[in-house]
Amino acid sequence: MRDHGRVPVDRLSALDTAFLDLETPRAPLHVGWTLRFAAAAPSLSALRRHLDGRLDRVPRFRRRLADLPGGLAWVDDAGFDIGRHVHQVWLPAPGATGDLRDTAGVLLSEPLEHDRPLWRMYLVDGLADGGFALVGQVHHALVDGIAAVEVATLLFDDGSAPAPSTWRPASPPSPSHAARRSAQSRASGGAHALGALARAARHPAAGASALREAANALGDVASPAPITELDRSLTARRVVAFGSAPLDDVREAGRRRGATVNDVLLAASAIALGRALVRRGERPRALKALVPVSVREAGAASQLGNAVSFAAIELPLGEPDPTAVLRTVRDRTRAAKRDGAARPLDALARAGELMPAAGRRAVARAAARAASFNAVVSNVPGPPVELSLMGRAIKSVHPAVPLLDGHGLTICGLSYAGRLQLGVYADAEVLPDAIEVARDMESAFDALRLAPARSAAGATPWRVRARTRRQPAANR
């Protein structure tokens, strides 16, 4: 093995480490996905060779966790074996979509083993249409949503043969080298922090404004959310549900109301979750969604690790007019963007880099306990064209965003090849009707597309009277 003593230690960020600290037996924190293919499945050995030949492009997929002086780091796994990460299962006859959902739920319930690289993939064969699926999981400490999409573009390409691998496991950094690198990193971070303090001293008004922003952002996330039957953890077993909508229709539904794709996803989530609560005999007036916001710098998508912050958005429930729901969500997301709701939380996460490991863990756990929300709703931009694996086109991609302990479901929309693909991921005992939520979201997208851009409920009185006068008497 080569000695990489002069190479920087591949250390986890404070936010990456937080996703390990917050994991519990009931809430394994891995990102998941279910990919569907219409073609015949490759052999397991061919799939393993294909993926193994492309791992030079994503080095951390051959690295495991190591506790070094200064904190956790990724080090090469000297015993790396692709066979421990890529497996095969068969659907029971007849291999219907429901069987795939059930199988994906079982596979995504299993936690990843921390003594090896934190990812796993299953080739699922026996689909009724003759196709196959890939169900995969990567720990959130390794990737966020944007990075997970980038990994897919590196591994699932047009089937071209990669260059021969030159990988050989490097020796882990010595404790003295790791400690020295950690001290240098802290010194660099401390110098940056001192510079920020000096700037704040020169511009006290700006510093006071930043403190107010941070306090407001923390207040938004920590403010009490409505209490519902969805806000609990009962089991580590997961259920998944799939849905989709034409991306152009989603964009048009938003464009007609000055809203974004993310706004439309949040509005559809509000409508679907409102119906889920009605089925449980609950009728809260609002839910609080925690919305991940990418803070990844331009050109840095290929870097693994997390570059994400969060904004809290209140979703209106019980409103019968889908246009009014979307308009309300649009206004609230605009206000969050205008106020820079995600920036202060990102700054706090970066400040955690200066703390000792024990301090980072304490802060992460305290922040998770303080956060109050009913659901995570995430929107991830994906590739606009079809990807392929070994010459086989990927027809659909359904994501799964992990649950924090104490919460029952997450919703993720991922744009891919002209469609917004949905993944509902839930505690199997808290939300056994996850498929109904996915169906209600598809119905909500249709309703938002077909509803008039300006509803009568939202029109001014003089517009309503004028519209009534213009109608033929027979239609009044």
C-alpha positions as CSV (number, residue, x, y, z in Angstrom):
1,M,0.0,0.0,0.0
2,R,1.1,3.5,-0.7
3,D,1.8,6.1,2.0
4,H,-0.3,9.2,1.4
5,G,1.2,11.1,4.4
6,R,1.4,14.3,2.4
7,V,-2.1,14.1,1.0
8,P,-4.8,16.0,3.0
9,V,-6.8,13.9,5.4
10,D,-10.3,13.2,3.9
11,R,-12.1,14.4,6.9
12,L,-15.9,14.5,7.4
13,S,-17.4,17.9,7.8
14,A,-19.4,18.8,10.9
15,L,-22.6,18.4,8.9
16,D,-21.5,15.0,7.5
17,T,-20.7,13.8,11.0
18,A,-24.1,15.1,12.3
19,F,-25.9,12.5,10.1
20,L,-23.9,9.8,11.8
21,D,-24.6,11.2,15.3
22,L,-28.3,11.5,14.7
23,E,-28.7,7.9,13.4
24,T,-30.7,5.6,15.8
25,P,-31.8,2.0,15.5
26,R,-35.3,3.2,14.5
27,A,-33.9,5.8,12.1
28,P,-31.0,4.7,9.9
29,L,-29.9,7.8,7.9
30,H,-29.2,6.6,4.4
31,V,-30.4,8.1,1.1
32,G,-32.1,5.5,-1.1
33,W,-33.4,5.1,-4.6
34,T,-35.3,2.6,-6.8
35,L,-34.4,2.6,-10.5
36,R,-36.5,0.8,-13.1
37,F,-35.4,-0.6,-16.4
38,A,-37.5,-2.0,-19.2
39,A,-34.7,-4.3,-20.6
40,A,-33.5,-7.7,-19.5
41,A,-31.3,-7.6,-16.4
42,P,-27.5,-8.1,-16.7
43,S,-25.9,-10.9,-14.7
44,L,-24.8,-10.1,-11.2
45,S,-21.1,-10.6,-12.0
46,A,-21.4,-8.3,-15.0
47,L,-23.0,-5.6,-12.9
48,R,-20.3,-5.9,-10.3
49,R,-17.6,-5.6,-12.9
50,H,-19.2,-2.6,-14.4
51,L,-19.6,-0.7,-11.1
52,D,-16.1,-1.8,-9.8
53,G,-14.6,-0.4,-13.0
54,R,-16.1,3.0,-12.4
55,L,-15.3,3.5,-8.7
56,D,-12.1,5.4,-9.5
57,R,-14.5,8.3,-10.3
58,V,-16.0,8.2,-6.8
59,P,-13.1,7.4,-4.5
60,R,-15.1,7.6,-1.3
61,F,-17.1,4.6,-2.4
62,R,-14.0,2.5,-1.6
63,R,-13.4,4.3,1.8
64,R,-14.6,3.4,5.3
65,L,-14.9,5.5,8.4
66,A,-11.9,5.9,10.7
67,D,-11.8,7.7,14.1
68,L,-8.6,9.8,13.8
69,P,-7.2,12.5,16.0
70,G,-9.3,15.6,15.3
71,G,-12.4,13.6,14.2
72,L,-13.8,11.1,11.8
73,A,-12.2,10.7,8.3
74,W,-12.6,8.5,5.3
75,V,-9.7,6.1,4.7
76,D,-9.2,3.5,2.0
77,D,-10.7,0.1,2.8
78,A,-7.8,-2.3,2.4
79,G,-10.3,-5.2,2.2
80,F,-12.7,-3.6,-0.3
81,D,-14.7,-6.2,-2.2
82,I,-17.5,-5.2,-4.6
83,G,-19.2,-8.4,-3.7
84,R,-20.0,-7.1,-0.2
85,H,-21.9,-4.1,-1.7
86,V,-23.7,-5.4,-4.8
87,H,-26.3,-8.2,-4.4
88,Q,-29.2,-9.7,-6.2
89,V,-32.8,-10.6,-5.2
90,W,-35.8,-11.9,-7.1
91,L,-39.4,-10.7,-6.9
92,P,-42.0,-13.3,-6.0
93,A,-44.3,-14.2,-8.8
94,P,-45.9,-12.4,-10.6
95,G,-43.5,-9.5,-10.0
96,A,-46.0,-6.7,-10.0
97,T,-45.2,-3.1,-9.1
98,G,-46.6,-3.7,-5.6
99,D,-44.0,-6.5,-5.2
100,L,-41.3,-4.1,-6.2
101,R,-42.5,-1.5,-3.7
102,D,-42.7,-4.1,-0.9
103,T,-39.2,-5.4,-1.8
104,A,-37.7,-1.9,-1.9
105,G,-39.2,-1.1,1.5
106,V,-37.6,-4.2,3.0
107,L,-34.2,-3.5,1.4
108,L,-34.2,0.2,2.4
109,S,-35.1,-0.7,6.0
110,E,-31.7,-2.3,6.5
111,P,-29.0,-0.1,8.1
112,L,-25.6,0.1,6.4
113,E,-22.6,-1.5,8.2
114,H,-20.1,1.1,9.4
115,D,-17.0,-1.1,9.2
116,R,-17.1,-0.9,5.4
117,P,-17.8,1.8,2.7
118,L,-21.3,3.2,3.4
119,W,-23.3,2.1,0.4
120,R,-25.1,-0.9,-0.9
121,M,-27.0,-1.9,-4.1
122,Y,-29.4,-4.7,-5.1
123,L,-30.2,-6.0,-8.5
124,V,-34.0,-6.8,-8.4
125,D,-35.0,-9.3,-11.1
126,G,-38.4,-10.8,-12.0
127,L,-40.5,-7.7,-12.9
128,A,-43.7,-8.6,-14.7
129,D,-42.8,-6.6,-17.8
130,G,-39.5,-8.5,-18.1
131,G,-37.5,-5.6,-16.8
132,F,-35.5,-5.2,-13.6
133,A,-34.7,-2.6,-10.9
134,L,-31.8,-1.4,-8.9
135,V,-32.5,-0.5,-5.3
136,G,-29.6,1.3,-3.7
137,Q,-28.7,3.2,-0.5
138,V,-25.8,5.5,0.4
139,H,-25.4,7.0,3.9
140,H,-26.3,10.6,4.2
141,A,-22.9,11.2,5.7
142,L,-21.5,10.5,2.3
143,V,-23.9,12.3,0.0
144,D,-26.7,14.8,-0.1
145,G,-29.4,14.8,-2.9
146,I,-27.3,16.8,-5.4
147,A,-24.2,14.6,-4.9
148,A,-26.3,11.4,-5.2
149,V,-27.4,12.5,-8.6
150,E,-23.9,13.3,-9.6
151,V,-22.8,9.8,-8.5
152,A,-25.5,8.3,-10.8
153,T,-24.1,10.2,-13.8
154,L,-20.6,8.9,-13.0
155,L,-21.7,5.2,-12.6
156,F,-24.6,4.8,-14.9
157,D,-23.3,5.9,-18.3
158,D,-23.7,4.8,-21.9
159,G,-22.0,1.5,-21.4
160,S,-18.6,2.6,-22.6
161,A,-15.7,0.6,-21.1
162,P,-13.8,2.6,-18.4
163,A,-10.0,2.9,-18.4
164,P,-8.3,0.1,-16.4
165,S,-8.4,0.9,-12.7
166,T,-5.2,2.1,-11.0
167,W,-6.6,2.0,-7.5
168,R,-4.5,0.6,-4.7
169,P,-5.6,1.1,-1.1
170,A,-3.5,3.8,0.6
171,S,-2.2,3.4,4.1
172,P,-4.4,5.3,6.7
173,P,-2.9,8.5,7.9
174,S,-0.7,8.2,11.0
175,P,-2.2,9.6,14.2
176,S,0.5,12.3,14.3
177,H,-0.2,13.3,10.7
178,A,-4.0,13.4,11.3
179,A,-3.5,15.5,14.4
180,R,-1.2,17.9,12.6
181,R,-3.7,18.2,9.7
182,S,-6.5,18.8,12.1
183,A,-4.6,21.5,13.9
184,Q,-3.8,23.2,10.6
185,S,-7.5,23.0,9.5
186,R,-8.6,24.5,12.8
187,A,-6.1,27.2,12.5
188,S,-7.2,28.1,9.0
189,G,-10.9,28.0,10.1
190,G,-10.0,30.1,13.2
191,A,-8.3,32.7,11.0
192,H,-11.4,32.8,8.8
193,A,-13.6,33.3,11.9
194,L,-11.3,36.0,13.3
195,G,-11.5,37.8,9.9
196,A,-15.3,37.6,10.1
197,L,-15.3,39.0,13.6
198,A,-13.0,41.9,12.5
199,R,-15.3,42.7,9.6
200,A,-18.3,42.6,12.1
201,A,-16.4,45.0,14.3
202,R,-15.8,47.4,11.4
203,H,-19.5,47.1,10.4
204,P,-21.5,46.5,13.6
205,A,-24.8,47.1,11.9
206,A,-24.1,44.2,9.5
207,G,-23.0,42.0,12.3
208,A,-26.1,42.7,14.3
209,S,-28.2,42.0,11.2
210,A,-26.5,38.6,10.8
211,L,-27.2,37.7,14.4
212,R,-30.9,38.6,14.0
213,E,-31.0,36.5,10.8
214,A,-29.5,33.5,12.6
215,A,-31.9,34.0,15.6
216,N,-34.9,34.2,13.2
217,A,-33.9,31.2,11.3
218,L,-33.4,29.1,14.4
219,G,-36.8,30.4,15.7
220,D,-38.5,29.4,12.5
221,V,-37.1,25.8,12.7
222,A,-37.7,25.5,16.4
223,S,-41.2,27.0,16.5
224,P,-43.7,24.4,17.5
225,A,-45.3,22.4,14.6
226,P,-48.8,21.0,14.9
227,I,-49.0,17.7,16.7
228,T,-50.3,14.9,14.4
229,E,-50.3,11.1,14.2
230,L,-47.5,11.4,11.6
231,D,-45.0,12.9,14.1
232,R,-43.5,9.7,15.6
233,S,-41.2,6.8,15.1
234,L,-42.5,3.3,15.8
235,T,-40.3,1.0,13.8
236,A,-37.2,0.8,11.5
237,R,-39.3,-0.9,8.9
238,R,-40.0,1.3,5.9
239,V,-42.6,1.5,3.2
240,V,-42.1,3.3,-0.1
241,A,-44.5,4.6,-2.7
242,F,-43.9,5.9,-6.2
243,G,-45.5,8.5,-8.3
244,S,-44.7,10.9,-11.2
245,A,-46.0,13.8,-13.2
246,P,-45.0,15.3,-16.6
247,L,-42.4,18.0,-15.7
248,D,-43.7,20.4,-18.3
249,D,-47.1,20.2,-16.7
250,V,-45.7,20.9,-13.3
251,R,-43.7,23.8,-14.6
252,E,-46.7,25.2,-16.4
253,A,-48.9,24.9,-13.3
254,G,-46.3,27.0,-11.5
255,R,-45.6,29.5,-14.3
256,R,-49.3,30.5,-14.6
257,R,-49.2,31.5,-10.9
258,G,-45.6,32.9,-10.7
259,A,-44.5,29.8,-8.8
260,T,-41.6,27.4,-9.1
261,V,-41.5,23.6,-9.5
262,N,-40.6,23.4,-5.8
263,D,-43.7,25.5,-4.9
264,V,-45.9,23.1,-6.9
265,L,-44.3,20.1,-5.2
266,L,-45.0,21.7,-1.7
267,A,-48.6,22.5,-2.7
268,A,-49.2,19.0,-3.9
269,S,-47.7,17.7,-0.7
270,A,-50.0,19.9,1.4
271,I,-53.1,18.6,-0.5
272,A,-52.0,14.9,-0.2
273,L,-51.0,15.2,3.5
274,G,-54.2,17.0,4.4
275,R,-56.1,14.0,2.9
276,A,-53.9,11.5,4.8
277,L,-54.7,13.3,8.1
278,V,-58.5,13.4,7.3
279,R,-58.3,9.6,6.9
280,R,-57.0,9.6,10.5
281,G,-59.7,11.9,11.8
282,E,-57.4,14.9,12.1
283,R,-58.0,18.3,10.6
284,P,-55.1,20.7,11.5
285,R,-55.1,24.0,9.6
286,A,-51.4,23.7,8.7
287,L,-48.4,21.5,8.6
288,K,-44.7,22.5,8.9
289,A,-42.4,21.2,6.2
290,L,-38.6,21.2,6.6
291,V,-37.3,21.9,3.1
292,P,-33.6,21.1,2.3
293,V,-31.9,24.0,0.4
294,S,-28.7,23.3,-1.5
295,V,-25.8,25.6,-0.6
296,R,-23.4,23.7,-2.9
297,E,-21.2,26.1,-4.9
298,A,-21.4,26.2,-8.7
299,G,-19.1,23.6,-10.2
300,A,-18.9,21.6,-6.9
301,A,-21.7,19.0,-7.7
302,S,-19.1,16.2,-8.1
303,Q,-17.9,16.7,-4.6
304,L,-19.3,14.2,-2.1
305,G,-20.4,15.1,1.4
306,N,-23.2,17.5,2.4
307,A,-23.7,21.0,1.2
308,V,-27.3,21.6,2.4
309,S,-29.2,23.8,4.7
310,F,-32.9,23.9,5.7
311,A,-35.9,26.3,5.6
312,A,-39.2,25.9,7.4
313,I,-42.3,26.4,5.3
314,E,-45.8,26.3,6.7
315,L,-48.2,24.3,4.4
316,P,-51.9,25.3,4.4
317,L,-54.4,22.4,4.9
318,G,-58.1,22.2,4.4
319,E,-58.2,24.7,1.6
320,P,-60.5,23.3,-1.2
321,D,-59.1,25.5,-3.9
322,P,-55.7,24.2,-5.2
323,T,-54.8,27.5,-6.7
324,A,-55.2,29.2,-3.3
325,V,-53.0,26.5,-1.8
326,L,-50.3,27.1,-4.4
327,R,-50.5,30.8,-4.1
328,T,-50.1,30.6,-0.3
329,V,-47.1,28.3,-0.6
330,R,-45.6,30.5,-3.3
331,D,-45.8,33.6,-1.0
332,R,-44.2,31.8,1.9
333,T,-41.3,30.3,0.0
334,R,-40.7,33.8,-1.6
335,A,-40.6,35.3,1.9
336,A,-38.1,32.6,3.0
337,K,-35.9,33.2,0.1
338,R,-36.1,37.0,0.5
339,D,-35.1,36.6,4.2
340,G,-32.3,34.2,3.4
341,A,-33.8,31.6,5.7
342,A,-31.3,28.9,4.9
343,R,-28.1,31.0,5.1
344,P,-27.8,31.4,8.8
345,L,-28.3,27.7,9.5
346,D,-25.6,27.0,6.9
347,A,-23.3,29.5,8.7
348,L,-23.9,27.7,12.0
349,A,-23.1,24.4,10.4
350,R,-19.8,25.7,9.1
351,A,-19.0,27.2,12.5
352,G,-19.2,23.7,13.9
353,E,-16.0,22.9,12.0
354,L,-14.1,24.8,14.6
355,M,-15.5,22.8,17.5
356,P,-14.0,19.6,19.0
357,A,-15.8,16.4,17.9
358,A,-17.7,16.0,21.2
359,G,-18.9,19.6,20.9
360,R,-20.1,19.0,17.3
361,R,-22.0,16.0,18.4
362,A,-23.7,17.8,21.3
363,V,-24.7,20.7,19.0
364,A,-26.0,18.4,16.3
365,R,-28.2,16.5,18.8
366,A,-29.4,19.6,20.4
367,A,-30.3,21.1,17.1
368,A,-32.2,17.9,16.0
369,R,-34.2,17.9,19.3
370,A,-35.0,21.6,18.9
371,A,-36.2,21.3,15.3
372,S,-39.9,21.0,15.1
373,F,-41.6,19.9,11.8
374,N,-44.1,17.4,10.5
375,A,-42.4,16.2,7.3
376,V,-39.4,16.7,5.1
377,V,-40.3,17.7,1.5
378,S,-37.3,17.8,-0.8
379,N,-36.9,18.8,-4.5
380,V,-33.8,17.5,-6.3
381,P,-33.0,18.6,-9.9
382,G,-31.9,15.6,-11.9
383,P,-30.6,15.0,-15.4
384,P,-33.0,16.2,-18.2
385,V,-32.1,13.2,-20.4
386,E,-32.2,9.4,-19.9
387,L,-29.2,7.8,-18.3
388,S,-28.3,4.2,-19.0
389,L,-26.6,1.3,-17.3
390,M,-24.6,-1.1,-19.5
391,G,-26.7,0.1,-22.5
392,R,-30.0,-0.3,-20.7
393,A,-32.0,2.9,-20.3
394,I,-33.2,4.0,-16.8
395,K,-36.9,4.5,-17.2
396,S,-37.7,6.0,-13.8
397,V,-35.9,7.0,-10.6
398,H,-37.8,7.2,-7.3
399,P,-35.8,8.7,-4.4
400,A,-36.0,8.0,-0.7
401,V,-35.0,10.7,1.8
402,P,-34.2,9.3,5.3
403,L,-36.4,9.9,8.4
404,L,-35.0,11.5,11.6
405,D,-36.0,9.7,14.7
406,G,-39.4,11.0,15.9
407,H,-40.7,11.6,12.4
408,G,-42.9,9.4,10.2
409,L,-42.4,10.4,6.6
410,T,-40.5,12.2,3.9
411,I,-41.4,13.2,0.4
412,C,-38.9,13.8,-2.4
413,G,-39.4,14.9,-6.0
414,L,-36.6,14.4,-8.5
415,S,-36.8,15.7,-12.1
416,Y,-35.6,13.1,-14.6
417,A,-36.0,12.9,-18.3
418,G,-39.0,15.1,-18.6
419,R,-40.9,13.8,-15.5
420,L,-41.0,14.8,-11.9
421,Q,-40.5,11.4,-10.1
422,L,-41.9,11.0,-6.6
423,G,-40.7,9.0,-3.7
424,V,-42.7,8.7,-0.5
425,Y,-40.7,7.1,2.3
426,A,-42.3,6.3,5.6
427,D,-42.3,4.4,8.9
428,A,-44.3,1.3,8.0
429,E,-46.5,1.5,11.1
430,V,-47.0,5.3,11.1
431,L,-47.9,5.6,7.4
432,P,-49.0,2.1,6.0
433,D,-51.1,4.0,3.4
434,A,-48.0,5.7,1.8
435,I,-49.3,4.6,-1.6
436,E,-52.4,6.7,-1.0
437,V,-50.3,9.7,-0.4
438,A,-48.4,9.2,-3.7
439,R,-51.7,8.8,-5.5
440,D,-53.1,11.9,-3.9
441,M,-50.0,13.8,-4.9
442,E,-50.5,12.7,-8.6
443,S,-54.1,13.8,-8.4
444,A,-53.0,17.1,-6.8
445,F,-50.6,17.8,-9.7
446,D,-53.5,17.2,-12.1
447,A,-55.8,19.6,-10.1
448,L,-53.1,22.3,-10.0
449,R,-52.6,21.9,-13.8
450,L,-56.3,22.2,-14.6
451,A,-57.4,24.8,-12.0
452,P,-57.8,28.3,-13.3
453,A,-54.8,30.5,-12.6
454,R,-57.0,33.0,-10.7
455,S,-59.7,31.4,-8.6
456,A,-63.0,33.1,-7.8
457,A,-62.1,32.7,-4.1
458,G,-59.0,34.8,-4.7
459,A,-60.5,37.4,-7.0
460,T,-61.5,40.8,-5.9
461,P,-65.3,41.5,-5.4
462,W,-65.5,43.8,-8.5
463,R,-63.9,41.0,-10.7
464,V,-66.5,38.5,-9.4
465,R,-69.4,40.9,-10.2
466,A,-68.0,41.7,-13.6
467,R,-67.5,38.0,-14.4
468,T,-71.1,37.2,-13.3
469,R,-72.5,40.0,-15.5
470,R,-70.7,38.7,-18.5
471,Q,-72.1,35.2,-18.1
472,P,-75.3,34.2,-20.1
473,A,-78.4,34.1,-17.9
474,A,-78.8,30.4,-18.5
475,N,-75.4,29.7,-17.0
476,R,-75.9,31.8,-13.8
